[in-house]
Amino acid sequence: MSNQTLNPRPSTLGREAFVVQYGDIYEHSPWVADLTWQRGLGNEQDTPPGLAEAMGQTLRDATPEQQLEVIRAHPDLAGKAALAGELTDDSTREQAGAGLDQCTPEEMARFERLNDAYKSRFGFPFVMAVKGNDRHAILAAFETRLENSRDEERLTAIEQINRIARFRLEARLGA
């Protein structure tokens, strides 16, 4: 599936059409799509892996402040926004796919404690590409990543966000 060409091919889209089509891949951050388009697209960006790499490089090349804006645009995992039904459709599907909508009250309390501790330590929410993980693996990753430095964790979050973007592009192709 991942070798298929996206339709319409991203390299053939004008700037506005590209941002309309791909501006939501990065949570509330259409500037990533816009800047990716400005950097130039070729045939190699017409597949999900190729486009994911180009968009991911845009985010990796961004300033730390821009990266933090993208990280902060993400909701807490199993957090208040999820409980209130305020997540984007993509985030809702991703969190439900990892079973975060089936947490016990004890697990919810643990997520809340970890979310608070993480944000207190780093100043941004914990971000993890949850596809292929369950809530137990996510909780374990939370605890491990709390030991990172702020810079290590910012870079880890960016790579996790790029994984999320690739999964979203692959899902969009399959839809």
C-alpha positions in Angstrom: 0.0 0.0 0.0 2.7 2.5 0.9 4.3 2.4 -2.6 1.1 3.6 -4.2 0.9 7.1 -5.7 -1.3 9.6 -3.9 -4.2 10.9 -6.0 -4.0 13.7 -7.0 -0.3 13.6 -6.9 1.0 16.1 -4.4 3.7 17.3 -6.9 1.0 18.5 -9.3 -1.0 20.5 -6.7 -0.9 24.2 -6.4 0.0 25.7 -3.0 -3.5 26.3 -1.8 -4.8 22.9 -2.9 -1.8 21.2 -1.3 -2.4 22.9 2.0 -6.2 22.1 1.8 -5.3 18.4 1.1 -2.5 18.0 3.6 -2.6 20.9 6.1 -4.3 18.7 8.8 -1.6 16.0 8.7 0.2 17.8 11.5 -2.1 18.6 14.4 -3.4 22.2 14.0 -0.2 23.1 12.1 -0.9 23.7 8.4 2.3 25.7 8.1 4.2 22.4 7.8 2.3 21.5 4.6 2.7 25.1 3.3 6.4 25.2 3.9 6.9 21.7 2.5 5.1 22.8 -0.7 7.3 26.0 -0.9 10.5 23.9 -0.6 9.4 22.1 -3.8 7.8 18.7 -4.5 8.8 16.1 -7.1 7.7 12.7 -8.1 9.4 11.2 -5.0 6.8 13.0 -2.8 3.9 11.4 -4.6 3.8 8.4 -2.3 3.0 8.4 1.4 6.6 7.5 2.5 8.0 10.2 0.2 5.6 12.9 1.2 6.0 11.9 4.9 9.8 12.2 4.6 9.5 15.7 3.0 7.0 17.0 5.6 9.0 15.4 8.4 12.2 17.1 7.2 10.3 20.4 7.2 9.5 19.9 10.9 13.0 18.6 11.7 14.5 21.8 10.1 12.1 24.1 11.9 13.3 26.2 14.8 13.0 24.7 18.3 10.2 27.3 19.0 8.3 26.2 15.9 8.7 22.6 16.9 7.4 23.4 20.4 4.3 25.0 18.8 3.6 21.7 16.9 4.2 19.6 20.0 1.9 21.9 22.1 -0.8 21.5 19.4 -1.2 17.8 20.4 -3.7 16.8 23.0 -2.8 14.9 26.2 -3.2 11.1 25.7 -6.3 9.9 27.5 -6.7 13.5 28.7 -9.6 15.9 29.3 -10.0 16.8 25.6 -10.5 13.1 24.8 -13.1 12.7 27.6 -14.9 15.8 26.4 -14.9 14.7 22.8 -12.8 17.6 21.7 -10.1 15.8 19.7 -9.6 16.0 16.0 -11.1 13.0 14.1 -7.6 11.6 13.5 -6.6 11.9 17.2 -9.9 10.3 18.3 -9.3 7.3 16.0 -5.6 7.0 17.0 -6.3 7.0 20.7 -9.3 4.7 20.4 -7.1 2.3 18.3 -4.7 2.1 21.2 -7.5 1.4 23.7 -7.2 4.7 25.5 -11.0 5.0 25.4 -11.3 1.8 27.5 -9.1 2.8 30.4 -10.1 1.8 33.9 -10.6 4.7 36.4 -7.2 3.7 37.9 -5.5 3.9 34.5 -7.2 7.3 33.8 -5.9 8.6 37.1 -2.4 7.3 36.2 -2.6 9.0 32.8 -3.7 12.2 34.4 -0.8 12.1 36.9 1.7 11.3 34.2 0.4 14.0 31.9 0.7 16.5 34.7 4.2 15.4 35.7 5.4 15.4 32.1 4.0 18.9 31.3 5.4 20.2 34.5 8.9 18.8 33.7 9.0 19.7 29.9 6.4 22.4 29.3 4.6 20.5 26.6 2.4 17.4 26.3 3.6 13.9 25.9 3.3 12.8 22.3 3.6 9.3 21.1 2.5 7.6 17.9 0.2 5.1 19.6 -0.6 3.0 16.5 0.5 -0.6 17.3 0.7 0.1 21.0 -1.7 -0.5 23.8 -2.3 1.6 26.9 0.1 -0.4 29.0 3.0 0.2 26.5 2.1 3.9 26.4 2.1 4.2 30.2 5.5 2.4 30.3 6.9 4.8 27.6 5.6 7.8 29.6 7.6 6.7 32.7 10.7 6.0 30.7 10.6 9.3 28.7 10.2 11.3 31.9 13.9 10.6 32.5 15.0 12.4 29.3 16.4 15.9 29.2 14.1 18.6 27.7 16.1 18.7 24.4 16.1 14.9 24.1 12.4 14.9 24.7 11.6 17.7 22.2 13.5 15.7 19.5 11.8 12.5 20.6 8.4 14.2 20.4 9.2 15.5 16.9 10.1 12.0 15.6 6.9 10.7 17.2 4.9 13.4 15.5 6.5 12.5 12.2 5.5 8.9 12.7 2.0 10.0 13.4 2.0 12.0 10.1 3.3 9.0 8.1 0.5 6.8 9.6 -2.1 9.5 8.7 -0.8 9.8 5.1 -0.9 6.0 4.8 -4.4 5.8 6.2 -5.6 8.6 3.8 -4.3 6.6 0.9 -6.2 3.5 2.0 -9.4 5.5 2.5 
